[in-house]
Amino acid sequence: MKPVRRRLTSFYAGILFTLVAYAVPTTRCLALAPWVTLQGGHYLVKRANDGDSFHVSVQGKEYIFRLYFVDAPETTNEFRDRVEEQANYFGVTVDQVLKLGELAKVYTREKLSGPFLVRTCWEDAMGRSRMQRFYAFVQTNNGDLGEQLVESGLARIHGASAKPEALTSAASELQKLERLERKAKQERVGGWGANEGRMLARPQHPESEKSVDPFNKFFHPQSFPPTTAPAPSASSGQVPSSRLLTPEEKLDVNTASQAELENIAGIGPVIAQRIIAARPFKSADDLRKVKGIGDKKYLKIRPSFN
């Protein structure tokens, strides 16, 4: 029996070596993949979403993305140690940090209600979901989402969470986040103002609300413009009226999910359900025939469809 046992041990050891040898490079290869820009994405409403991790649909395919460099508070007490760590960071109670997490979740959803860009090199962000999660930078219509969360006191800096490949000036981004966090502390906004009843307060003259894409600074720091154009109002949550959606950003009226439809300003759950029930459409022009869509609403939502 000993020779057989020895052969079995060698056999399983060989399997283990093979699994390790092939599993370890997988994440590394993903991290070294070329950076891609995903346009026309739509925020998907999911229970597991929070301020820094969320589901997105791009051209009918679903992804989970996790923001680089920042960590928004948890929304549940499932991981007690992590929640307590976040509470200590902001100097608040566990109940307060959970409330802060809910605010961050709502903030991100509002920011992603309009068009946004996702930049990723497919670096594995782990996570509890069966679906693989990837690290990413997300550019809203008026700035970098991670920067906006930190400046609003809705996330902490978490630079050790991942190291983006090929970003030579990542250190400068962390320095910027530190500056934005100091500003949030001084203004007592978000978590930094929780003990003074200012958790709902937002930053004055937000530096992170810029129309220029900060992602360019990573690759071309020497050419990044020192000044930027005035940002649209942060409270609007909508794309400036002068900005036209590209064909890639527009929805197909016959295939858009209910969540994607509801993300369009002017379409709520009821109208979204009626649109789905009325399919198929010859074209989006037929949206006029849907009950509840009058001329005014039609003119408002029509530009969102091909």
N, C-alpha and C positions, 0 to 999 in steps of 0.2 A: 504493500500500500504506500510506502514512503516514496518510491519513484513516481507513482501516479500523483500523489499529493504535491511532490516537487514540481511535476510538469504542470499541474493545474495552477500552482502558485506563480510559476513563470508565465503561464498563459495570461492570467488576470493582470499580472504586473505589466505585461506587454500592452494589454488593452488600456490600462491606466496611463501608461507612458504616451500611447498614441493620442488618447483624449486630451491630455495636458498639452502635448506638443502642438496639436491642432487648435485647441481652444484658446490658448494664451495669445497667439498672434492675431486671432480674430478681431479682438477689440483694438489692437494696435493698428491693424490694417484699416479698420474703419476710421480711426482717428487720423490716419495719414491720407485718407481719400481727398480728392480735390474738393475745394469749397464750392458749394452750389447755392444759387439764389432761387428760392421758391416764391413765385408770385401768385396772386389770385387766391390766396388761402382764406379759409373761413373758420372762425372759432366754433368748435362744437361743444354744446352744453353737456357736460358730464359730471356726475357726482364726485369723481376723484380729482377733478381739476382744483388747482389752488392758484396762488398768485404767481408762482414761478414755474409751474408745470401744468400743461394743458393739452387737450386733444385738438387737432387741426385737420381740416379736410383740404386737400390740394388736388384739383382736377379729379375729384371722385375718390381719391385714396386717403385713408386716415393715417395720421401720425400722432405720436406723443413727443412733445419737445420740452426740454428743461433748460431754463436760462443759464447762461454762463455767469459766474462771478457773484451771483446774489442768491439769497435764501429767504423766501417769504415764510412767515409763521405758519405752523400747522393749523388745520381747521378742525381737527379732532384730537382727542387725548389718547389715541391708540398707542403712540410712541411717547410714553411719559418722559423718559430721559431727554429726548430731543425737545419736547415742549418746555421742560424746565430750563434747558440750556438757552432756548430762545427767550424765555421770560427773564432770565438773569441778564441776558445781553441788553435788553431794553429797560431793565429795572422795573418790571411790572409783575403782576400776579399771573398765574396760569390761566385763570378765566379771562383776564385782559388780553393775553397773548393769543388766545383762541379767537376772541372777538376781532383782534387785529388781523388774524389770518383770514377771517371771513371778509373783512374790508378789502384786503389785498386781492382776494379772489374776485370780488365784484369790480374792483378797480381795473384789473387785467381784462375782465370780460368787456367792460365799457371801452377800454382802449383798443380792443381788437374787434369792436363792432363795425369799424370801417376797414378799408383796405390796409394790408400790412405785408411786410416782406419777412421771410425767414432765411437766415444764412446759417448753413451747417456744413460740417465736414463728416457727418455721420458718426461722431464720437459717441460711444455707448455711455448713457447716463444711468444705466441700471434701472432700478425701480421695482415696484411690486406687481405691476400689471403683466399679464401674459404677452402683451404687445411690447415690442422693444421700444425703448425711449432713447432719444438722442439729444445731445447738448446743442444749443443754437443761440444766435443773437436774433432778436426780433425788433424790427424797425416799424413803429407805428406811423401814422400820418404826420406826427410832429415830434419824433424823437425816438431814442432807444428805450425800450420798455424796462430793462433792468435799471438804467439810470433813473427813470421816472419813479420806479418803486422805491429806490433808496432815498431820493430827494423828498419823497412824500412820507418818509418814515414808515413805509409798509414792508420793508425788507432789510435784511442786514447784509453786509459784505461777506462773501464766502469765497474768497479767491482760491482756496485750496481745493475746491470741489472738482476742478478740471483744469487742464492746461491746453488751450486751443493751439493746434498745430499751425505753424507758419506765421503766427501773428507776432511780429517782431516788436511791436510796441504795446503788448498786453500790459506791461508794467505801468504805462502811462494811463491806461484805462482804469486800473486799480487806484491810481493816484486821484483820478477824477472822481471815482466813486467815494473815496475817502473825503474829498472836498465837499461833495454833495451831502454826505452823511453829517459832516460837521455843520453844514448849513441847516440841515433838518433838525439837529439837536438845538442849535441856537434859536430857531424859530418855533421849537416845541410843537412839531407836527407829527401826526401819526402816533407810533409807539412812543416817541420821545416826549409827547405831550399827554400821554394817557393819564398820568397821575394828577394832571391839572385840568382834566375835562376837555382836552384839546385833541383827542384821538381823531376826530373828524376834520380837523384843521388841515389845510393844504398850503404848500409853500408859496411865498410871495415872490413874484418875478422869477419863476422856475428856470434855472439854467438848462435843464434837461429837455425843455420844450423847444426843440430846434427843428426847422424844416430841412436842414442839411443832414445827410446820412452819415452818422459818426463811424460807420463801418469802414468807410474809405480811409479814415485816419490810421487804421491798423496797417494797411498796406502802403499808404502814401503819406506818412506823417509830415514830410517836408512840404507837400503841396496843399495841405489842409487849410482852407481859408480861415483867417483870424477872426472874421466877423461873419454873421449869418443874418438872414432876413428875419423880420419879426415873425413870431410863431402865431398860429391861429389860437383862439381861445381854448384852453384845456377843458373847459366845462362843456363845450359843444359836443365833443366825442364824434364829430362828423367830418368828412373830408371837405375841404374848401370847395365852394360851388364851382370855382373856375377849373377845378381839376377833373378831367375826363377819365373814366375807367378805360383801361386797355381791354382788348378782346379776351385776354387770358384772365382778367379779373372778373369779367362778367359771368353770370350764371346761365346755365341752360334751363329754360323754363320747364322742360319735361323731365329733367333728371335731378334738379336741386333737391337736397334733403329739407325736411321741415326746419331743422336747426339753421341751415344756410338761408332759408327764406326769412326766418324770424330775425336774422341779423341785418336785414335790410330795413332802414328807417321807414316806417309807415306800414310795415307788415307785422302783425301780431300772430299769436297761435291760431286764432279763428280764420283769418284770411289765408294763412299758410295752408291750413287744412283744406280750405275751399279750393285753393289753387291746385293742390295735389289731387283732389277729387275730380276736378274738371279736366284733367289730362286725358288724352294728349292734345296739345295745342299745335296748330299749323305754324304759328310763330308767336313771339311774346306780345305781338300787337293784340292778340285775342284775350289778353288779360282784362280788357275792358268788359268782357262778358261775364267775368266772375262777380258774383254778388258781393257788394261791399266795396268794390273798386270803382269809384266815380272818376270823372275827368281829372279832378285835382290830384287824387291819389295816384291815378295812372301816370300822369305826367311826372310825379315824384319818383315812382318806382321803376318806370320803363327803362331809364338809362342803366339800370343794374343788370339787365338781361341782354343776351346776344339777340 
